[in-house]
Amino acid sequence: MQLIDPNHPFYKSLWRRILIVAVCLGWAVIEASTREPFWAVLVGAVGIYAAWMLLLNFDPKPPESASEPAVADDEDDDGENAGNSEKRDG
């Protein structure tokens, strides 16, 4: 399950991606300093996940157009192999 879609146009700017991660991790530090371990761990996990998706694995791809037909290579192979698999008696 993917919670953050890195291909969304909102995440194109580097400063936005860094700001999201910094806010999450900064909030986790605030929660830890006020002795709220549950919220610190929860927000820290969100920050780590955001860093993973938006900074470390960020590889934006252009959206695939639905107008391009899918190529089916299996159909061609089945037709060629069907004739070769039969043995003929001479």
KOLLOTOR-741876 format. One record per residue (C-alpha): residue in one letter; residue number from 1; z, x, y. Coordinates in steps of 0.001 Angstrom, whole numbers, plus 500000, padded with zeros to 6 digits. Each point is the difference from the previous one (the first is absolute). Layout:
+------+-----+--------+--------+--------+
! rest !  nr !      z !      x !      y !
+------+-----+--------+--------+--------+
!    a ! NUM !      Z !      X !      Y !
...
+------+-----+--------+--------+--------+
//
This chain:
+------+-----+--------+--------+--------+
! rest !  nr !      z !      x !      y !
+------+-----+--------+--------+--------+
!    m !   1 ! 500000 ! 500000 ! 500000 !
!    q !   2 ! 498944 ! 501393 ! 503342 !
!    l !   3 ! 502213 ! 499006 ! 502933 !
!    i !   4 ! 498158 ! 501960 ! 502693 !
!    d !   5 ! 496208 ! 499839 ! 500239 !
!    p !   6 ! 498967 ! 503393 ! 501448 !
!    n !   7 ! 496444 ! 498725 ! 500521 !
!    h !   8 ! 501131 ! 497470 ! 502606 !
!    p !   9 ! 498654 ! 500894 ! 503477 !
!    f !  10 ! 503533 ! 499944 ! 501451 !
!    y !  11 ! 500884 ! 503219 ! 498146 !
!    k !  12 ! 496961 ! 501939 ! 501228 !
!    s !  13 ! 501939 ! 501750 ! 502780 !
!    l !  14 ! 502194 ! 502902 ! 498928 !
!    w !  15 ! 502644 ! 499277 ! 502636 !
!    r !  16 ! 500571 ! 496495 ! 498611 !
!    r !  17 ! 500473 ! 501284 ! 496487 !
!    i !  18 ! 502446 ! 502672 ! 501161 !
!    l !  19 ! 501896 ! 497493 ! 502157 !
!    i !  20 ! 500446 ! 497571 ! 497083 !
!    v !  21 ! 501409 ! 502730 ! 497771 !
!    a !  22 ! 502235 ! 501398 ! 502761 !
!    v !  23 ! 501449 ! 496592 ! 500873 !
!    c !  24 ! 500780 ! 499208 ! 496365 !
!    l !  25 ! 501634 ! 503348 ! 499281 !
!    g !  26 ! 501807 ! 500000 ! 503345 !
!    w !  27 ! 501404 ! 496558 ! 499296 !
!    a !  28 ! 501172 ! 501213 ! 496596 !
!    v !  29 ! 501919 ! 502809 ! 501726 !
!    i !  30 ! 501602 ! 497490 ! 502386 !
!    e !  31 ! 501039 ! 497788 ! 497091 !
!    a !  32 ! 501441 ! 502988 ! 498127 !
!    s !  33 ! 501971 ! 501127 ! 503053 !
!    t !  34 ! 501556 ! 496523 ! 500364 !
!    r !  35 ! 501077 ! 500089 ! 496337 !
!    e !  36 ! 497566 ! 497387 ! 498740 !
!    p !  37 ! 498694 ! 501690 ! 496834 !
!    f !  38 ! 498110 ! 496969 ! 498667 !
!    w !  39 ! 497846 ! 499636 ! 503109 !
!    a !  40 ! 499643 ! 503763 ! 500359 !
!    v !  41 ! 498577 ! 500318 ! 496492 !
!    l !  42 ! 497803 ! 496932 ! 500419 !
!    v !  43 ! 498459 ! 501053 ! 503318 !
!    g !  44 ! 499797 ! 503618 ! 498847 !
!    a !  45 ! 498001 ! 498916 ! 496954 !
!    v !  46 ! 497640 ! 498035 ! 502248 !
!    g !  47 ! 499605 ! 503093 ! 502201 !
!    i !  48 ! 499260 ! 502240 ! 497040 !
!    y !  49 ! 497468 ! 497511 ! 498639 !
!    a !  50 ! 498362 ! 499733 ! 503419 !
!    a !  51 ! 499830 ! 503798 ! 500244 !
!    w !  52 ! 498421 ! 500166 ! 496558 !
!    m !  53 ! 497373 ! 497342 ! 500733 !
!    l !  54 ! 499238 ! 500713 ! 503671 !
!    l !  55 ! 500356 ! 503770 ! 500257 !
!    l !  56 ! 499717 ! 501703 ! 496622 !
!    n !  57 ! 497456 ! 497791 ! 498214 !
!    f !  58 ! 498134 ! 498687 ! 503033 !
!    d !  59 ! 496278 ! 499938 ! 499254 !
!    p !  60 ! 498313 ! 497149 ! 501862 !
!    k !  61 ! 496918 ! 498575 ! 498348 !
!    p !  62 ! 497412 ! 497758 ! 501587 !
!    p !  63 ! 500130 ! 496426 ! 498714 !
!    e !  64 ! 497675 ! 499297 ! 497099 !
!    s !  65 ! 497284 ! 497560 ! 500893 !
!    a !  66 ! 499670 ! 496999 ! 497732 !
!    s !  67 ! 496220 ! 499928 ! 500400 !
!    e !  68 ! 499416 ! 503057 ! 497788 !
!    p !  69 ! 499321 ! 498949 ! 496407 !
!    a !  70 ! 501957 ! 501617 ! 497213 !
!    v !  71 ! 497964 ! 502152 ! 497616 !
!    a !  72 ! 500406 ! 499139 ! 496337 !
!    d !  73 ! 499082 ! 503019 ! 497897 !
!    d !  74 ! 501334 ! 498503 ! 496768 !
!    e !  75 ! 497218 ! 497420 ! 499771 !
!    d !  76 ! 497268 ! 502660 ! 499982 !
!    d !  77 ! 501739 ! 502055 ! 497323 !
!    d !  78 ! 500510 ! 497032 ! 497695 !
!    g !  79 ! 496299 ! 499128 ! 500046 !
!    e !  80 ! 498870 ! 503546 ! 499199 !
!    n !  81 ! 502538 ! 500610 ! 497255 !
!    a !  82 ! 499313 ! 496716 ! 498222 !
!    g !  83 ! 496462 ! 501052 ! 499044 !
!    n !  84 ! 501035 ! 503485 ! 498867 !
!    s !  85 ! 502811 ! 498854 ! 497743 !
!    e !  86 ! 497702 ! 498108 ! 497581 !
!    k !  87 ! 498487 ! 502021 ! 497175 !
!    r !  88 ! 496472 ! 499263 ! 498836 !
!    d !  89 ! 498804 ! 500348 ! 496463 !
!    g !  90 ! 496646 ! 501733 ! 499810 !
+------+-----+--------+--------+--------+
//
